[in-house]
């Protein structure tokens, strides 16, 4: 079962150039220390699940005010059931759907791309592959990340990759390496680190990069990709 634990009825920032309702799914296979939605990491938490009928009513009540749906988390692509969930949303609402993912389930990612049931994919690239275990908070198979990057770049679906600029986890050398992974990508977003709420409380003491430092990251990435945006400054 897909655990929808929250809904933001109207969002102007979660899907480029669209007004959307954003669905928050619980459960994640990463434990990123800088995670700003730590309450959604565990599926079995104290937040009640929004039942499917109730969810559809909430979305249909907003159908005249939105032109898309964003599915975020947690990690939406943890479970096979997400495929039927997306298909149901498409059938019931007939709206474009964006999905946010950490890219650690290329099998499901490949499936939803080939089924053509998703309209926009945003994948987080946490840092360079040799430091990924630090950013993800667990030991991972980096080949899974590389496979997801390649799937997205090869697809015709609108997409973006994005990196949160967390001090000590992402530096200029990491940015350069990330750039080498995403040659051919449609869009890349550099995101400012927010320290107000993090899984690891020690990260609340980190000072975010200064705007000029993130602009330098953008300059590095220009060698690899044309379309770069900065968010959160």
SEDREN-743070 format. One record per residue (C-alpha): x, y, z; residue number from 0. Coordinates in Angstrom, 3 decimals. Layout:
N
<pavex><xx>X</xx><yy>Y</yy><zz>Z</zz><resi>NUM</resi></pavex>
...
//
This chain:
233
<pavex><xx>0.000</xx><yy>0.000</yy><zz>0.000</zz><resi>0</resi></pavex>
<pavex><xx>1.175</xx><yy>3.520</yy><zz>-0.789</zz><resi>1</resi></pavex>
<pavex><xx>1.235</xx><yy>5.636</yy><zz>2.374</zz><resi>2</resi></pavex>
<pavex><xx>0.193</xx><yy>9.178</yy><zz>1.529</zz><resi>3</resi></pavex>
<pavex><xx>0.762</xx><yy>11.067</yy><zz>4.768</zz><resi>4</resi></pavex>
<pavex><xx>0.257</xx><yy>14.635</yy><zz>3.607</zz><resi>5</resi></pavex>
<pavex><xx>-1.037</xx><yy>16.875</yy><zz>0.859</zz><resi>6</resi></pavex>
<pavex><xx>-0.253</xx><yy>20.477</yy><zz>0.030</zz><resi>7</resi></pavex>
<pavex><xx>-3.317</xx><yy>21.608</yy><zz>-1.850</zz><resi>8</resi></pavex>
<pavex><xx>-1.666</xx><yy>24.369</yy><zz>-3.851</zz><resi>9</resi></pavex>
<pavex><xx>2.041</xx><yy>24.685</yy><zz>-4.604</zz><resi>10</resi></pavex>
<pavex><xx>3.763</xx><yy>27.090</yy><zz>-6.971</zz><resi>11</resi></pavex>
<pavex><xx>7.284</xx><yy>25.685</yy><zz>-6.534</zz><resi>12</resi></pavex>
<pavex><xx>7.123</xx><yy>21.887</yy><zz>-6.819</zz><resi>13</resi></pavex>
<pavex><xx>6.587</xx><yy>21.539</yy><zz>-10.587</zz><resi>14</resi></pavex>
<pavex><xx>8.217</xx><yy>24.036</yy><zz>-12.965</zz><resi>15</resi></pavex>
<pavex><xx>5.689</xx><yy>26.376</yy><zz>-14.597</zz><resi>16</resi></pavex>
<pavex><xx>2.701</xx><yy>24.620</yy><zz>-13.048</zz><resi>17</resi></pavex>
<pavex><xx>0.355</xx><yy>25.064</yy><zz>-10.100</zz><resi>18</resi></pavex>
<pavex><xx>0.104</xx><yy>21.665</yy><zz>-8.436</zz><resi>19</resi></pavex>
<pavex><xx>-1.089</xx><yy>19.673</yy><zz>-5.483</zz><resi>20</resi></pavex>
<pavex><xx>1.842</xx><yy>17.937</yy><zz>-3.810</zz><resi>21</resi></pavex>
<pavex><xx>1.495</xx><yy>14.498</yy><zz>-2.221</zz><resi>22</resi></pavex>
<pavex><xx>3.894</xx><yy>13.442</yy><zz>0.529</zz><resi>23</resi></pavex>
<pavex><xx>4.579</xx><yy>9.698</yy><zz>0.732</zz><resi>24</resi></pavex>
<pavex><xx>6.135</xx><yy>8.078</yy><zz>3.787</zz><resi>25</resi></pavex>
<pavex><xx>9.033</xx><yy>5.640</yy><zz>3.708</zz><resi>26</resi></pavex>
<pavex><xx>12.579</xx><yy>6.140</yy><zz>2.452</zz><resi>27</resi></pavex>
<pavex><xx>15.514</xx><yy>3.841</yy><zz>1.738</zz><resi>28</resi></pavex>
<pavex><xx>18.063</xx><yy>6.579</yy><zz>2.524</zz><resi>29</resi></pavex>
<pavex><xx>18.946</xx><yy>8.232</yy><zz>5.822</zz><resi>30</resi></pavex>
<pavex><xx>20.400</xx><yy>11.506</yy><zz>4.592</zz><resi>31</resi></pavex>
<pavex><xx>21.623</xx><yy>13.391</yy><zz>7.670</zz><resi>32</resi></pavex>
<pavex><xx>20.492</xx><yy>16.710</yy><zz>6.170</zz><resi>33</resi></pavex>
<pavex><xx>16.986</xx><yy>15.468</yy><zz>5.265</zz><resi>34</resi></pavex>
<pavex><xx>14.426</xx><yy>18.231</yy><zz>5.799</zz><resi>35</resi></pavex>
<pavex><xx>11.450</xx><yy>15.809</yy><zz>5.908</zz><resi>36</resi></pavex>
<pavex><xx>12.713</xx><yy>13.422</yy><zz>8.615</zz><resi>37</resi></pavex>
<pavex><xx>9.180</xx><yy>12.699</yy><zz>9.810</zz><resi>38</resi></pavex>
<pavex><xx>8.537</xx><yy>10.911</yy><zz>6.478</zz><resi>39</resi></pavex>
<pavex><xx>11.536</xx><yy>8.561</yy><zz>6.560</zz><resi>40</resi></pavex>
<pavex><xx>9.743</xx><yy>5.792</yy><zz>8.457</zz><resi>41</resi></pavex>
<pavex><xx>6.511</xx><yy>4.563</yy><zz>6.925</zz><resi>42</resi></pavex>
<pavex><xx>5.104</xx><yy>3.432</yy><zz>10.259</zz><resi>43</resi></pavex>
<pavex><xx>4.986</xx><yy>6.775</yy><zz>12.024</zz><resi>44</resi></pavex>
<pavex><xx>2.294</xx><yy>8.592</yy><zz>13.957</zz><resi>45</resi></pavex>
<pavex><xx>1.042</xx><yy>10.520</yy><zz>10.940</zz><resi>46</resi></pavex>
<pavex><xx>-2.274</xx><yy>9.058</yy><zz>9.709</zz><resi>47</resi></pavex>
<pavex><xx>-2.525</xx><yy>7.740</yy><zz>6.166</zz><resi>48</resi></pavex>
<pavex><xx>-4.863</xx><yy>9.655</yy><zz>3.869</zz><resi>49</resi></pavex>
<pavex><xx>-7.268</xx><yy>7.080</yy><zz>2.476</zz><resi>50</resi></pavex>
<pavex><xx>-7.517</xx><yy>6.817</yy><zz>-1.304</zz><resi>51</resi></pavex>
<pavex><xx>-11.137</xx><yy>8.030</yy><zz>-1.546</zz><resi>52</resi></pavex>
<pavex><xx>-10.389</xx><yy>10.985</yy><zz>0.703</zz><resi>53</resi></pavex>
<pavex><xx>-7.261</xx><yy>11.808</yy><zz>-1.297</zz><resi>54</resi></pavex>
<pavex><xx>-9.126</xx><yy>11.746</yy><zz>-4.594</zz><resi>55</resi></pavex>
<pavex><xx>-11.848</xx><yy>13.988</yy><zz>-3.182</zz><resi>56</resi></pavex>
<pavex><xx>-9.269</xx><yy>16.514</yy><zz>-2.001</zz><resi>57</resi></pavex>
<pavex><xx>-7.620</xx><yy>16.525</yy><zz>-5.416</zz><resi>58</resi></pavex>
<pavex><xx>-10.870</xx><yy>16.716</yy><zz>-7.377</zz><resi>59</resi></pavex>
<pavex><xx>-12.012</xx><yy>19.617</yy><zz>-5.178</zz><resi>60</resi></pavex>
<pavex><xx>-8.950</xx><yy>21.494</yy><zz>-6.493</zz><resi>61</resi></pavex>
<pavex><xx>-9.189</xx><yy>20.355</yy><zz>-10.101</zz><resi>62</resi></pavex>
<pavex><xx>-10.080</xx><yy>23.865</yy><zz>-11.330</zz><resi>63</resi></pavex>
<pavex><xx>-7.133</xx><yy>25.443</yy><zz>-9.521</zz><resi>64</resi></pavex>
<pavex><xx>-4.275</xx><yy>23.071</yy><zz>-10.366</zz><resi>65</resi></pavex>
<pavex><xx>-2.685</xx><yy>21.862</yy><zz>-13.591</zz><resi>66</resi></pavex>
<pavex><xx>-0.525</xx><yy>19.056</yy><zz>-12.230</zz><resi>67</resi></pavex>
<pavex><xx>0.397</xx><yy>16.695</yy><zz>-9.375</zz><resi>68</resi></pavex>
<pavex><xx>3.766</xx><yy>16.321</yy><zz>-7.655</zz><resi>69</resi></pavex>
<pavex><xx>4.560</xx><yy>13.094</yy><zz>-5.802</zz><resi>70</resi></pavex>
<pavex><xx>7.362</xx><yy>13.423</yy><zz>-3.275</zz><resi>71</resi></pavex>
<pavex><xx>8.430</xx><yy>11.864</yy><zz>-0.005</zz><resi>72</resi></pavex>
<pavex><xx>10.051</xx><yy>10.076</yy><zz>1.592</zz><resi>73</resi></pavex>
<pavex><xx>10.989</xx><yy>8.125</yy><zz>-1.521</zz><resi>74</resi></pavex>
<pavex><xx>8.056</xx><yy>7.489</yy><zz>-3.886</zz><resi>75</resi></pavex>
<pavex><xx>9.785</xx><yy>4.744</yy><zz>-5.904</zz><resi>76</resi></pavex>
<pavex><xx>10.384</xx><yy>2.385</yy><zz>-2.976</zz><resi>77</resi></pavex>
<pavex><xx>7.408</xx><yy>0.151</yy><zz>-3.735</zz><resi>78</resi></pavex>
<pavex><xx>6.083</xx><yy>-1.551</yy><zz>-6.863</zz><resi>79</resi></pavex>
<pavex><xx>2.601</xx><yy>-0.303</yy><zz>-5.913</zz><resi>80</resi></pavex>
<pavex><xx>3.585</xx><yy>3.213</yy><zz>-6.974</zz><resi>81</resi></pavex>
<pavex><xx>3.004</xx><yy>2.199</yy><zz>-10.603</zz><resi>82</resi></pavex>
<pavex><xx>-0.696</xx><yy>1.464</yy><zz>-10.067</zz><resi>83</resi></pavex>
<pavex><xx>-0.981</xx><yy>4.537</yy><zz>-7.856</zz><resi>84</resi></pavex>
<pavex><xx>0.297</xx><yy>6.778</yy><zz>-10.659</zz><resi>85</resi></pavex>
<pavex><xx>-1.964</xx><yy>5.059</yy><zz>-13.190</zz><resi>86</resi></pavex>
<pavex><xx>-4.983</xx><yy>5.667</yy><zz>-10.922</zz><resi>87</resi></pavex>
<pavex><xx>-4.115</xx><yy>9.344</yy><zz>-10.557</zz><resi>88</resi></pavex>
<pavex><xx>-3.774</xx><yy>9.673</yy><zz>-14.320</zz><resi>89</resi></pavex>
<pavex><xx>-7.082</xx><yy>7.941</yy><zz>-14.971</zz><resi>90</resi></pavex>
<pavex><xx>-9.016</xx><yy>9.881</yy><zz>-12.318</zz><resi>91</resi></pavex>
<pavex><xx>-7.522</xx><yy>13.344</yy><zz>-12.806</zz><resi>92</resi></pavex>
<pavex><xx>-6.011</xx><yy>13.401</yy><zz>-16.314</zz><resi>93</resi></pavex>
<pavex><xx>-3.286</xx><yy>15.794</yy><zz>-15.145</zz><resi>94</resi></pavex>
<pavex><xx>0.491</xx><yy>15.873</yy><zz>-15.688</zz><resi>95</resi></pavex>
<pavex><xx>2.388</xx><yy>14.103</yy><zz>-12.895</zz><resi>96</resi></pavex>
<pavex><xx>5.863</xx><yy>14.879</yy><zz>-11.590</zz><resi>97</resi></pavex>
<pavex><xx>7.784</xx><yy>12.471</yy><zz>-9.395</zz><resi>98</resi></pavex>
<pavex><xx>10.707</xx><yy>13.229</yy><zz>-7.077</zz><resi>99</resi></pavex>
<pavex><xx>13.175</xx><yy>10.397</yy><zz>-6.514</zz><resi>100</resi></pavex>
<pavex><xx>16.583</xx><yy>9.596</yy><zz>-5.089</zz><resi>101</resi></pavex>
<pavex><xx>17.170</xx><yy>7.250</yy><zz>-8.024</zz><resi>102</resi></pavex>
<pavex><xx>17.812</xx><yy>4.152</yy><zz>-5.951</zz><resi>103</resi></pavex>
<pavex><xx>15.253</xx><yy>1.982</yy><zz>-7.688</zz><resi>104</resi></pavex>
<pavex><xx>16.116</xx><yy>2.073</yy><zz>-11.404</zz><resi>105</resi></pavex>
<pavex><xx>13.865</xx><yy>-0.949</yy><zz>-12.015</zz><resi>106</resi></pavex>
<pavex><xx>10.694</xx><yy>0.974</yy><zz>-11.150</zz><resi>107</resi></pavex>
<pavex><xx>12.038</xx><yy>4.154</yy><zz>-12.725</zz><resi>108</resi></pavex>
<pavex><xx>12.565</xx><yy>2.285</yy><zz>-16.013</zz><resi>109</resi></pavex>
<pavex><xx>9.054</xx><yy>0.870</yy><zz>-15.767</zz><resi>110</resi></pavex>
<pavex><xx>7.281</xx><yy>4.208</yy><zz>-15.337</zz><resi>111</resi></pavex>
<pavex><xx>9.380</xx><yy>5.749</yy><zz>-18.117</zz><resi>112</resi></pavex>
<pavex><xx>8.566</xx><yy>2.938</yy><zz>-20.550</zz><resi>113</resi></pavex>
<pavex><xx>4.871</xx><yy>2.990</yy><zz>-19.602</zz><resi>114</resi></pavex>
<pavex><xx>4.781</xx><yy>6.745</yy><zz>-20.331</zz><resi>115</resi></pavex>
<pavex><xx>2.718</xx><yy>7.482</yy><zz>-17.211</zz><resi>116</resi></pavex>
<pavex><xx>4.928</xx><yy>10.230</yy><zz>-15.815</zz><resi>117</resi></pavex>
<pavex><xx>5.435</xx><yy>13.725</yy><zz>-17.216</zz><resi>118</resi></pavex>
<pavex><xx>8.366</xx><yy>15.099</yy><zz>-15.210</zz><resi>119</resi></pavex>
<pavex><xx>11.126</xx><yy>13.448</yy><zz>-13.183</zz><resi>120</resi></pavex>
<pavex><xx>13.300</xx><yy>15.217</yy><zz>-10.615</zz><resi>121</resi></pavex>
<pavex><xx>16.200</xx><yy>13.135</yy><zz>-9.339</zz><resi>122</resi></pavex>
<pavex><xx>18.448</xx><yy>14.144</yy><zz>-6.477</zz><resi>123</resi></pavex>
<pavex><xx>22.168</xx><yy>13.607</yy><zz>-6.945</zz><resi>124</resi></pavex>
<pavex><xx>23.448</xx><yy>13.794</yy><zz>-3.402</zz><resi>125</resi></pavex>
<pavex><xx>27.184</xx><yy>14.212</yy><zz>-4.081</zz><resi>126</resi></pavex>
<pavex><xx>30.053</xx><yy>12.512</yy><zz>-5.914</zz><resi>127</resi></pavex>
<pavex><xx>29.767</xx><yy>8.721</yy><zz>-5.998</zz><resi>128</resi></pavex>
<pavex><xx>32.709</xx><yy>8.048</yy><zz>-3.690</zz><resi>129</resi></pavex>
<pavex><xx>31.048</xx><yy>10.136</yy><zz>-0.944</zz><resi>130</resi></pavex>
<pavex><xx>27.510</xx><yy>8.930</yy><zz>-1.576</zz><resi>131</resi></pavex>
<pavex><xx>27.406</xx><yy>6.711</yy><zz>1.498</zz><resi>132</resi></pavex>
<pavex><xx>27.979</xx><yy>9.801</yy><zz>3.637</zz><resi>133</resi></pavex>
<pavex><xx>25.205</xx><yy>11.798</yy><zz>1.982</zz><resi>134</resi></pavex>
<pavex><xx>22.749</xx><yy>8.884</yy><zz>1.887</zz><resi>135</resi></pavex>
<pavex><xx>23.494</xx><yy>7.817</yy><zz>5.453</zz><resi>136</resi></pavex>
<pavex><xx>23.802</xx><yy>4.168</yy><zz>4.370</zz><resi>137</resi></pavex>
<pavex><xx>26.103</xx><yy>2.012</yy><zz>2.286</zz><resi>138</resi></pavex>
<pavex><xx>24.739</xx><yy>1.952</yy><zz>-1.252</zz><resi>139</resi></pavex>
<pavex><xx>25.435</xx><yy>0.447</yy><zz>-4.656</zz><resi>140</resi></pavex>
<pavex><xx>26.463</xx><yy>3.471</yy><zz>-6.697</zz><resi>141</resi></pavex>
<pavex><xx>25.751</xx><yy>1.588</yy><zz>-9.937</zz><resi>142</resi></pavex>
<pavex><xx>22.054</xx><yy>2.007</yy><zz>-9.114</zz><resi>143</resi></pavex>
<pavex><xx>22.472</xx><yy>5.785</yy><zz>-9.065</zz><resi>144</resi></pavex>
<pavex><xx>24.409</xx><yy>5.767</yy><zz>-12.331</zz><resi>145</resi></pavex>
<pavex><xx>21.767</xx><yy>3.582</yy><zz>-14.001</zz><resi>146</resi></pavex>
<pavex><xx>18.963</xx><yy>5.945</yy><zz>-12.977</zz><resi>147</resi></pavex>
<pavex><xx>20.890</xx><yy>8.974</yy><zz>-14.245</zz><resi>148</resi></pavex>
<pavex><xx>21.389</xx><yy>7.277</yy><zz>-17.610</zz><resi>149</resi></pavex>
<pavex><xx>17.725</xx><yy>6.232</yy><zz>-17.829</zz><resi>150</resi></pavex>
<pavex><xx>16.567</xx><yy>9.802</yy><zz>-17.286</zz><resi>151</resi></pavex>
<pavex><xx>19.062</xx><yy>11.362</yy><zz>-19.695</zz><resi>152</resi></pavex>
<pavex><xx>18.100</xx><yy>8.887</yy><zz>-22.433</zz><resi>153</resi></pavex>
<pavex><xx>14.358</xx><yy>9.409</yy><zz>-21.969</zz><resi>154</resi></pavex>
<pavex><xx>12.239</xx><yy>12.030</yy><zz>-23.730</zz><resi>155</resi></pavex>
<pavex><xx>10.447</xx><yy>12.918</yy><zz>-20.487</zz><resi>156</resi></pavex>
<pavex><xx>10.927</xx><yy>16.410</yy><zz>-19.053</zz><resi>157</resi></pavex>
<pavex><xx>13.372</xx><yy>16.113</yy><zz>-16.197</zz><resi>158</resi></pavex>
<pavex><xx>15.924</xx><yy>17.697</yy><zz>-13.939</zz><resi>159</resi></pavex>
<pavex><xx>18.725</xx><yy>16.623</yy><zz>-11.662</zz><resi>160</resi></pavex>
<pavex><xx>19.332</xx><yy>18.556</yy><zz>-8.473</zz><resi>161</resi></pavex>
<pavex><xx>21.887</xx><yy>18.756</yy><zz>-5.728</zz><resi>162</resi></pavex>
<pavex><xx>21.469</xx><yy>20.295</yy><zz>-2.300</zz><resi>163</resi></pavex>
<pavex><xx>24.662</xx><yy>22.177</yy><zz>-1.494</zz><resi>164</resi></pavex>
<pavex><xx>25.409</xx><yy>20.809</yy><zz>1.981</zz><resi>165</resi></pavex>
<pavex><xx>28.760</xx><yy>21.965</yy><zz>3.429</zz><resi>166</resi></pavex>
<pavex><xx>31.217</xx><yy>19.070</yy><zz>3.981</zz><resi>167</resi></pavex>
<pavex><xx>29.076</xx><yy>16.804</yy><zz>1.784</zz><resi>168</resi></pavex>
<pavex><xx>29.208</xx><yy>18.832</yy><zz>-1.431</zz><resi>169</resi></pavex>
<pavex><xx>32.216</xx><yy>20.925</yy><zz>-2.455</zz><resi>170</resi></pavex>
<pavex><xx>33.597</xx><yy>22.210</yy><zz>-5.750</zz><resi>171</resi></pavex>
<pavex><xx>35.323</xx><yy>18.919</yy><zz>-6.604</zz><resi>172</resi></pavex>
<pavex><xx>32.057</xx><yy>17.030</yy><zz>-6.005</zz><resi>173</resi></pavex>
<pavex><xx>30.204</xx><yy>19.498</yy><zz>-8.212</zz><resi>174</resi></pavex>
<pavex><xx>32.731</xx><yy>18.973</yy><zz>-10.997</zz><resi>175</resi></pavex>
<pavex><xx>32.328</xx><yy>15.203</yy><zz>-10.738</zz><resi>176</resi></pavex>
<pavex><xx>28.524</xx><yy>15.459</yy><zz>-10.682</zz><resi>177</resi></pavex>
<pavex><xx>28.751</xx><yy>17.550</yy><zz>-13.846</zz><resi>178</resi></pavex>
<pavex><xx>30.588</xx><yy>14.725</yy><zz>-15.577</zz><resi>179</resi></pavex>
<pavex><xx>27.674</xx><yy>12.358</yy><zz>-14.809</zz><resi>180</resi></pavex>
<pavex><xx>24.971</xx><yy>14.563</yy><zz>-16.305</zz><resi>181</resi></pavex>
<pavex><xx>26.280</xx><yy>15.535</yy><zz>-19.736</zz><resi>182</resi></pavex>
<pavex><xx>23.210</xx><yy>15.582</yy><zz>-21.967</zz><resi>183</resi></pavex>
<pavex><xx>20.768</xx><yy>16.337</yy><zz>-19.123</zz><resi>184</resi></pavex>
<pavex><xx>17.912</xx><yy>18.735</yy><zz>-19.793</zz><resi>185</resi></pavex>
<pavex><xx>18.231</xx><yy>20.748</yy><zz>-16.569</zz><resi>186</resi></pavex>
<pavex><xx>20.181</xx><yy>20.936</yy><zz>-13.326</zz><resi>187</resi></pavex>
<pavex><xx>19.213</xx><yy>22.685</yy><zz>-10.091</zz><resi>188</resi></pavex>
<pavex><xx>21.551</xx><yy>23.758</yy><zz>-7.301</zz><resi>189</resi></pavex>
<pavex><xx>19.618</xx><yy>24.005</yy><zz>-4.052</zz><resi>190</resi></pavex>
<pavex><xx>20.577</xx><yy>25.911</yy><zz>-0.937</zz><resi>191</resi></pavex>
<pavex><xx>20.928</xx><yy>23.811</yy><zz>2.208</zz><resi>192</resi></pavex>
<pavex><xx>18.337</xx><yy>24.538</yy><zz>4.886</zz><resi>193</resi></pavex>
<pavex><xx>19.457</xx><yy>23.903</yy><zz>8.444</zz><resi>194</resi></pavex>
<pavex><xx>16.180</xx><yy>24.614</yy><zz>10.250</zz><resi>195</resi></pavex>
<pavex><xx>15.106</xx><yy>20.950</yy><zz>10.355</zz><resi>196</resi></pavex>
<pavex><xx>17.459</xx><yy>18.006</yy><zz>9.722</zz><resi>197</resi></pavex>
<pavex><xx>17.517</xx><yy>14.299</yy><zz>10.542</zz><resi>198</resi></pavex>
<pavex><xx>20.933</xx><yy>14.612</yy><zz>12.177</zz><resi>199</resi></pavex>
<pavex><xx>20.698</xx><yy>17.503</yy><zz>14.637</zz><resi>200</resi></pavex>
<pavex><xx>24.408</xx><yy>18.249</yy><zz>14.182</zz><resi>201</resi></pavex>
<pavex><xx>23.607</xx><yy>19.468</yy><zz>10.678</zz><resi>202</resi></pavex>
<pavex><xx>21.483</xx><yy>22.237</yy><zz>12.189</zz><resi>203</resi></pavex>
<pavex><xx>24.774</xx><yy>23.813</yy><zz>13.243</zz><resi>204</resi></pavex>
<pavex><xx>26.226</xx><yy>23.934</yy><zz>9.737</zz><resi>205</resi></pavex>
<pavex><xx>26.316</xx><yy>27.301</yy><zz>8.007</zz><resi>206</resi></pavex>
<pavex><xx>24.883</xx><yy>27.218</yy><zz>4.480</zz><resi>207</resi></pavex>
<pavex><xx>27.117</xx><yy>28.258</yy><zz>1.615</zz><resi>208</resi></pavex>
<pavex><xx>27.193</xx><yy>31.954</yy><zz>0.797</zz><resi>209</resi></pavex>
<pavex><xx>25.377</xx><yy>32.864</yy><zz>-2.437</zz><resi>210</resi></pavex>
<pavex><xx>28.639</xx><yy>33.673</yy><zz>-4.216</zz><resi>211</resi></pavex>
<pavex><xx>29.954</xx><yy>30.171</yy><zz>-3.426</zz><resi>212</resi></pavex>
<pavex><xx>26.914</xx><yy>28.523</yy><zz>-5.005</zz><resi>213</resi></pavex>
<pavex><xx>27.285</xx><yy>30.786</yy><zz>-8.028</zz><resi>214</resi></pavex>
<pavex><xx>30.844</xx><yy>29.402</yy><zz>-8.363</zz><resi>215</resi></pavex>
<pavex><xx>29.342</xx><yy>25.900</yy><zz>-8.366</zz><resi>216</resi></pavex>
<pavex><xx>27.099</xx><yy>27.011</yy><zz>-11.227</zz><resi>217</resi></pavex>
<pavex><xx>30.122</xx><yy>28.280</yy><zz>-13.145</zz><resi>218</resi></pavex>
<pavex><xx>31.763</xx><yy>24.854</yy><zz>-12.784</zz><resi>219</resi></pavex>
<pavex><xx>28.650</xx><yy>23.101</yy><zz>-14.070</zz><resi>220</resi></pavex>
<pavex><xx>28.475</xx><yy>25.319</yy><zz>-17.164</zz><resi>221</resi></pavex>
<pavex><xx>31.225</xx><yy>23.141</yy><zz>-18.638</zz><resi>222</resi></pavex>
<pavex><xx>28.813</xx><yy>20.206</yy><zz>-18.688</zz><resi>223</resi></pavex>
<pavex><xx>25.238</xx><yy>21.502</yy><zz>-19.004</zz><resi>224</resi></pavex>
<pavex><xx>23.584</xx><yy>24.671</yy><zz>-20.299</zz><resi>225</resi></pavex>
<pavex><xx>20.369</xx><yy>24.850</yy><zz>-18.292</zz><resi>226</resi></pavex>
<pavex><xx>21.273</xx><yy>25.486</yy><zz>-14.632</zz><resi>227</resi></pavex>
<pavex><xx>19.087</xx><yy>27.101</yy><zz>-11.992</zz><resi>228</resi></pavex>
<pavex><xx>19.749</xx><yy>28.050</yy><zz>-8.373</zz><resi>229</resi></pavex>
<pavex><xx>17.022</xx><yy>27.668</yy><zz>-5.763</zz><resi>230</resi></pavex>
<pavex><xx>16.685</xx><yy>28.921</yy><zz>-2.232</zz><resi>231</resi></pavex>
<pavex><xx>19.131</xx><yy>31.839</yy><zz>-2.168</zz><resi>232</resi></pavex>
//
